[in-house]
Amino acid sequence: MSLDSITFWINAFIPNSVCDKKGDTYAITVLAPLPRYFAGDQREFSDDIAASARMHSEVTIVGLAGDSPSIDSERQVCGTSTEVDSDGNVLATATAATDRMHFFNLRGSQTTDPNGGVIDGIPGSVQIDVAGSAALPLLAMAPDIDYSGTLIIDRAEGNVLFKGAANHFPAFEMYFKANDGPTAMLAQISPVSPVDLMGEEDSKIDVSARIVLADAASGG
């Protein structure tokens, strides 16, 4: 079986590990200046493509066995933000806009150099860029969650790579599926501190994982 498609997704989510229980809800505390409580995603790391997340960017690239790969679908989602009181009762909900989340610049192995010319990448590879920014809509002047980078599909060696950056908060995770096969983990990045949301993304990401096709995974 040859590689024909890759579905890739990145999540930014608030794990239970940085929250406190408010009633039955895991929530993060924000001093603004009095304490306010905002629900997290009620989970830890998960490879479920539908797992709750503050931000979810997903793309499926098809035609990888040929000379003209294309984007089959793209999905950008911001999870509903919920403010609760100290007993976990819901006070307000809102959903951030996804207008600053997108995949772009699907291309081959060459990248345009801002200083002129091109930069040669992995021969025969397919690349696409992603950028995402969104903020908590229930809190005035809340800083953005940011991530950006380049997904690289190395068709010759059978690897998927991601090179980019994200904030040090919240948690981030990246996964992919080849030909709708089993899910492969690309990265799971634990959060540091909400203070690290200030400014642009500065936590470097440079990860890779092998592509496993469905027949290989089953021994066929």
C-alpha positions as CSV (number, residue, x, y, z in Angstrom):
1,M,0.0,0.0,0.0
2,S,1.3,3.4,-0.9
3,L,0.9,6.7,1.0
4,D,-2.0,8.7,-0.4
5,S,-3.2,10.9,2.4
6,I,-2.2,12.4,5.7
7,T,-4.6,13.9,8.3
8,F,-2.8,16.1,10.8
9,W,-4.1,18.0,13.8
10,I,-2.8,20.2,16.6
11,N,-4.6,21.0,19.8
12,A,-4.1,23.6,22.4
13,F,-5.9,22.6,25.6
14,I,-6.0,23.2,29.3
15,P,-5.4,19.9,31.2
16,N,-6.7,18.9,34.5
17,S,-3.2,19.0,35.9
18,V,-3.1,22.8,36.0
19,C,-6.7,23.2,37.3
20,D,-8.5,23.0,40.6
21,K,-11.8,21.3,41.2
22,K,-14.8,23.7,41.4
23,G,-17.7,21.5,42.1
24,D,-17.4,18.8,39.5
25,T,-15.5,21.0,37.0
26,Y,-11.7,21.3,36.6
27,A,-11.1,25.0,36.3
28,I,-8.2,27.4,36.0
29,T,-8.0,30.4,38.3
30,V,-7.3,33.8,36.8
31,L,-6.7,36.9,39.1
32,A,-8.4,39.8,37.3
33,P,-7.9,41.3,40.0
34,L,-10.3,39.1,42.0
35,P,-10.2,35.4,41.3
36,R,-12.3,34.1,38.4
37,Y,-12.6,30.5,37.3
38,F,-12.6,29.2,33.8
39,A,-13.3,25.6,32.9
40,G,-10.4,23.6,31.4
41,D,-10.9,20.7,28.9
42,Q,-11.6,18.1,31.6
43,R,-8.9,15.8,30.3
44,E,-5.2,15.0,29.9
45,F,-3.4,14.2,26.6
46,S,-5.6,12.3,24.2
47,D,-5.2,11.1,20.6
48,D,-9.0,11.4,20.1
49,I,-9.4,13.7,17.1
50,A,-12.7,15.0,18.7
51,A,-11.1,15.6,22.2
52,S,-12.1,18.9,23.8
53,A,-9.6,21.7,23.1
54,R,-9.3,25.5,23.3
55,M,-8.0,25.5,19.8
56,H,-8.0,22.7,17.1
57,S,-6.4,22.9,13.7
58,E,-6.9,20.0,11.4
59,V,-6.0,19.4,7.7
60,T,-6.2,16.4,5.3
61,I,-3.7,16.4,2.4
62,V,-4.5,13.9,-0.4
63,G,-2.8,12.8,-3.6
64,L,0.5,12.1,-1.9
65,A,1.2,9.2,-4.2
66,G,1.2,11.5,-7.2
67,D,2.7,14.7,-8.4
68,S,-0.1,17.1,-7.4
69,P,-1.0,16.8,-3.7
70,S,-3.9,19.0,-2.6
71,I,-5.9,20.0,0.5
72,D,-9.0,17.8,0.8
73,S,-10.3,19.4,4.0
74,E,-9.4,21.9,6.7
75,R,-11.1,22.4,10.0
76,Q,-10.5,25.1,12.6
77,V,-12.3,25.0,15.9
78,C,-12.3,27.0,19.2
79,G,-13.9,25.2,22.1
80,T,-16.6,26.9,24.1
81,S,-15.1,28.9,27.0
82,T,-17.0,28.6,30.3
83,E,-16.7,30.7,33.4
84,V,-17.9,29.1,36.7
85,D,-18.2,30.1,40.3
86,S,-16.4,28.5,43.2
87,D,-19.0,25.8,43.3
88,G,-18.8,25.0,39.6
89,N,-22.0,26.7,38.6
90,V,-21.9,28.2,35.1
91,L,-21.8,32.0,35.0
92,A,-21.1,32.7,31.3
93,T,-20.1,31.0,28.0
94,A,-18.6,32.3,24.8
95,T,-16.6,31.0,21.8
96,A,-13.5,32.6,20.4
97,A,-13.3,33.3,16.7
98,T,-11.2,31.1,14.4
99,D,-10.4,33.8,11.8
100,R,-6.7,33.8,12.9
101,M,-6.3,30.1,12.5
102,H,-5.4,28.6,9.1
103,F,-3.2,26.3,7.0
104,F,-1.5,27.9,4.0
105,N,1.2,27.6,1.4
106,L,1.0,23.9,0.4
107,R,4.1,23.2,-1.6
108,G,6.9,20.8,-2.5
109,S,10.4,20.6,-1.0
110,Q,11.3,24.2,-1.7
111,T,10.5,27.2,0.4
112,T,10.8,30.9,-0.6
113,D,13.7,32.6,1.1
114,P,12.6,36.1,2.5
115,N,16.0,37.4,1.5
116,G,15.6,36.1,-2.1
117,G,15.8,32.8,-3.9
118,V,14.6,29.5,-2.5
119,I,15.6,27.1,0.3
120,D,15.8,23.5,-0.6
121,G,14.2,21.1,1.9
122,I,13.9,17.3,2.0
123,P,13.8,16.1,-1.6
124,G,10.4,14.9,-2.7
125,S,8.7,16.2,0.5
126,V,5.4,18.0,0.8
127,Q,5.1,21.0,3.1
128,I,2.3,23.1,4.5
129,D,2.4,26.0,7.0
130,V,0.0,26.5,9.9
131,A,-0.7,29.5,12.2
132,G,-3.1,29.8,15.0
133,S,-4.0,32.6,17.5
134,A,-7.0,33.0,19.7
135,A,-7.8,34.4,23.2
136,L,-10.2,33.7,26.0
137,P,-13.4,35.6,24.9
138,L,-14.7,36.0,28.5
139,L,-11.8,38.0,29.8
140,A,-11.0,41.5,28.5
141,M,-7.4,41.9,27.2
142,A,-6.7,38.2,27.6
143,P,-3.4,37.2,25.8
144,D,-3.5,35.0,22.8
145,I,-2.7,31.3,22.6
146,D,-0.3,31.1,19.7
147,Y,1.3,28.4,17.6
148,S,2.9,28.3,14.2
149,G,5.1,26.1,12.1
150,T,5.6,23.9,9.1
151,L,4.3,20.3,8.6
152,I,6.7,18.3,6.4
153,I,5.7,14.9,4.9
154,D,8.9,13.1,3.9
155,R,7.5,10.7,1.3
156,A,10.9,9.1,0.5
157,E,11.9,8.2,4.0
158,G,8.4,7.7,5.4
159,N,8.4,10.4,8.1
160,V,6.2,13.2,9.2
161,L,8.0,16.2,10.8
162,F,6.8,19.5,12.4
163,K,9.1,22.5,12.9
164,G,7.7,25.6,14.6
165,A,6.9,27.2,18.0
166,A,4.1,27.6,20.5
167,N,3.6,29.4,23.8
168,H,4.7,27.6,27.0
169,F,1.0,27.5,28.0
170,P,-1.4,25.7,27.8
171,A,-0.7,22.1,26.8
172,F,-0.2,21.3,23.1
173,E,-0.4,18.0,21.2
174,M,0.0,16.9,17.6
175,Y,-1.1,13.7,15.9
176,F,-1.6,12.4,12.4
177,K,-3.1,9.5,10.4
178,A,-1.8,8.1,7.2
179,N,-4.5,6.8,4.8
180,D,-7.1,6.9,7.6
181,G,-5.0,4.3,9.5
182,P,-4.0,4.2,13.1
183,T,-3.2,7.5,14.9
184,A,0.4,8.4,15.4
185,M,1.6,10.8,18.0
186,L,3.9,13.6,16.8
187,A,4.2,15.7,20.1
188,Q,2.7,16.1,23.5
189,I,3.9,19.3,25.2
190,S,3.1,20.0,28.9
191,P,2.2,23.5,30.0
192,V,4.5,25.7,32.2
193,S,2.6,28.8,33.4
194,P,-0.2,31.1,32.2
195,V,2.2,34.0,32.5
196,D,4.0,32.5,29.4
197,L,1.0,33.4,27.2
198,M,2.3,37.0,27.1
199,G,4.1,37.8,23.9
200,E,4.6,35.7,20.8
201,E,5.2,31.9,20.8
202,D,8.8,31.2,21.8
203,S,8.8,27.5,22.8
204,K,10.5,25.8,19.8
205,I,9.1,22.6,18.4
206,D,11.1,20.2,16.3
207,V,9.6,16.7,16.2
208,S,9.2,13.7,13.9
209,A,7.5,10.3,13.7
210,R,7.4,7.4,11.3
211,I,4.5,6.9,8.9
212,V,2.8,3.5,9.5
213,L,0.3,2.4,6.9
214,A,-2.7,0.3,7.8
215,D,-1.5,-2.9,6.2
216,A,2.0,-2.6,7.8
217,A,0.4,-2.0,11.2
218,S,-1.7,-5.2,10.9
219,G,1.2,-7.2,9.5
220,G,-0.3,-7.5,6.1
